[in-house]
Amino acid sequence: MTKVFQQYLDAVQANQQRMLAAQADCWHSWCRLSLRTAGDPSLIGQLDAPMMSGASLLQASADAQHDLLLVLERWFGDQQKTWLRQPAAPCTLPLDIGFSGYLIASRATRQIQHFASTRFSYATLSAVRGAHLAYRKCRNNPVAASVFHPRLSG
């Protein structure tokens, strides 16, 4: 139990440091971007850092959830082993089934979460690429309306 509790404390400390670093990165990149204006031709190059730092912040949150789920699984696994060492009692089988069910569901949840956070990272990269593409199209065809050059309806 002491080992699992130490793992929990280590996970919380590491994730807190990751979250603080990601938040600081977001703050700095957003502040640098807010100094620019929409008419600045180098604006698109400046959008990468805020978008990626926002993704890093969300990834740090997903990583924290993943790490804490892993620690919780370990704790439940240790508890299950402790219960199985006890002399047979009427509640042993239901508890064993409950622990096993929880562990299976938790592992599946953790795997789904990992897949989703990986896909989210890819979506952020796709958004940055899409923004670059839209900006290049707009720059090459200034007559077309876009986010960068909206048409005034008259």
C-alpha positions as CSV (number, residue, x, y, z in Angstrom):
1,M,0.0,0.0,0.0
2,T,2.9,2.4,0.8
3,K,4.4,1.7,-2.6
4,V,1.2,2.6,-4.4
5,F,0.7,5.7,-2.3
6,Q,4.2,6.8,-3.2
7,Q,3.5,6.2,-6.9
8,Y,0.3,8.3,-6.6
9,L,2.3,11.2,-5.0
10,D,5.0,10.9,-7.7
11,A,2.4,11.0,-10.4
12,V,0.6,14.0,-8.9
13,Q,3.9,15.9,-8.6
14,A,5.1,15.1,-12.1
15,N,1.7,16.0,-13.6
16,Q,1.5,19.2,-11.6
17,Q,4.9,20.2,-13.0
18,R,3.8,19.3,-16.6
19,M,0.6,21.3,-16.2
20,L,2.4,24.4,-14.8
21,A,4.9,24.2,-17.7
22,A,2.2,23.9,-20.3
23,Q,0.2,26.7,-18.8
24,A,3.2,29.0,-18.7
25,D,4.0,28.1,-22.4
26,C,0.4,28.9,-23.3
27,W,0.5,32.2,-21.5
28,H,3.7,33.3,-23.1
29,S,2.7,32.3,-26.6
30,W,-0.8,33.9,-26.3
31,C,0.7,37.1,-24.9
32,R,3.2,37.3,-27.8
33,L,0.4,36.7,-30.3
34,S,-1.9,39.3,-28.8
35,L,0.7,42.0,-29.6
36,R,0.2,41.4,-33.3
37,T,-2.5,42.7,-35.5
38,A,-4.7,40.9,-38.0
39,G,-3.1,42.9,-40.9
40,D,0.4,41.7,-40.0
41,P,1.7,39.5,-42.9
42,S,3.7,37.3,-40.5
43,L,0.6,36.5,-38.4
44,I,0.2,33.0,-39.8
45,G,3.7,32.1,-38.7
46,Q,2.9,33.3,-35.2
47,L,-0.2,31.1,-34.9
48,D,1.8,27.9,-34.7
49,A,3.1,28.4,-31.1
50,P,-0.3,29.3,-29.5
51,M,-2.1,26.4,-31.2
52,M,0.6,23.9,-30.3
53,S,0.9,25.2,-26.7
54,G,-2.9,24.9,-26.3
55,A,-2.6,21.3,-27.5
56,S,0.2,20.7,-25.1
57,L,-1.9,22.0,-22.2
58,L,-4.8,19.6,-23.1
59,Q,-2.3,16.7,-23.6
60,A,-0.8,17.4,-20.1
61,S,-4.3,17.1,-18.7
62,A,-4.9,13.8,-20.6
63,D,-1.5,12.5,-19.4
64,A,-2.4,13.3,-15.8
65,Q,-5.7,11.4,-16.1
66,H,-3.8,8.4,-17.7
67,D,-1.2,8.3,-14.9
68,L,-3.7,8.5,-12.1
69,L,-5.8,5.7,-13.7
70,L,-2.7,3.6,-13.9
71,V,-1.9,4.2,-10.2
72,L,-5.5,3.4,-9.3
73,E,-5.4,0.2,-11.3
74,R,-2.2,-0.9,-9.4
75,W,-3.9,-0.1,-6.1
76,F,-7.0,-2.2,-7.0
77,G,-4.7,-5.0,-8.2
78,D,-2.8,-5.0,-4.9
79,Q,-6.2,-5.0,-3.0
80,Q,-7.4,-7.9,-5.1
81,K,-4.2,-9.9,-4.2
82,T,-4.6,-9.1,-0.6
83,W,-8.3,-10.3,-0.6
84,L,-7.3,-13.5,-2.4
85,R,-4.7,-14.3,0.3
86,Q,-7.4,-14.2,3.0
87,P,-9.2,-17.4,4.1
88,A,-12.3,-18.2,2.0
89,A,-15.2,-16.1,3.1
90,P,-18.7,-15.7,1.6
91,C,-17.7,-12.2,0.2
92,T,-14.4,-13.3,-1.4
93,L,-15.9,-14.4,-4.8
94,P,-18.1,-11.3,-5.3
95,L,-15.2,-9.0,-4.3
96,D,-12.9,-10.9,-6.7
97,I,-15.4,-10.6,-9.5
98,G,-15.9,-6.9,-8.7
99,F,-12.1,-6.2,-8.7
100,S,-11.6,-8.1,-11.9
101,G,-14.5,-6.3,-13.6
102,Y,-13.1,-2.9,-12.5
103,L,-9.6,-3.7,-13.7
104,I,-10.9,-4.8,-17.1
105,A,-13.1,-1.7,-17.5
106,S,-10.3,0.6,-16.3
107,R,-7.8,-0.8,-18.7
108,A,-10.2,-0.4,-21.6
109,T,-11.0,3.2,-20.5
110,R,-7.3,4.0,-20.3
111,Q,-6.6,2.5,-23.7
112,I,-9.5,4.5,-25.2
113,Q,-8.3,7.6,-23.6
114,H,-4.8,7.1,-24.9
115,F,-6.1,6.6,-28.4
116,A,-8.3,9.7,-28.1
117,S,-5.5,11.9,-26.8
118,T,-3.2,10.7,-29.6
119,R,-5.8,11.5,-32.2
120,F,-6.4,14.9,-30.6
121,S,-2.7,15.6,-31.0
122,Y,-2.9,14.7,-34.7
123,A,-6.1,16.9,-35.0
124,T,-4.1,19.9,-33.7
125,L,-1.3,19.4,-36.2
126,S,-4.0,19.1,-39.0
127,A,-5.5,22.4,-37.8
128,V,-2.2,24.2,-38.0
129,R,-1.6,22.8,-41.5
130,G,-5.1,23.8,-42.5
131,A,-4.6,27.3,-41.2
132,H,-1.4,27.6,-43.2
133,L,-3.1,26.3,-46.3
134,A,-6.1,28.7,-45.9
135,Y,-3.7,31.6,-45.4
136,R,-1.6,30.8,-48.5
137,K,-4.8,30.5,-50.6
138,C,-6.0,33.8,-49.2
139,R,-2.6,35.5,-49.9
140,N,-2.5,34.1,-53.4
141,N,-6.1,35.2,-54.1
142,P,-6.8,38.4,-52.1
143,V,-10.2,38.8,-53.7
144,A,-11.6,35.7,-52.0
145,A,-13.2,36.2,-48.6
146,S,-11.6,34.4,-45.7
147,V,-11.0,34.7,-42.0
148,F,-7.9,36.7,-42.8
149,H,-9.6,39.1,-45.2
150,P,-13.4,39.1,-44.6
151,R,-15.6,40.7,-47.3
152,L,-17.6,43.6,-46.2
153,S,-21.3,43.0,-47.1
154,G,-22.8,46.1,-48.5
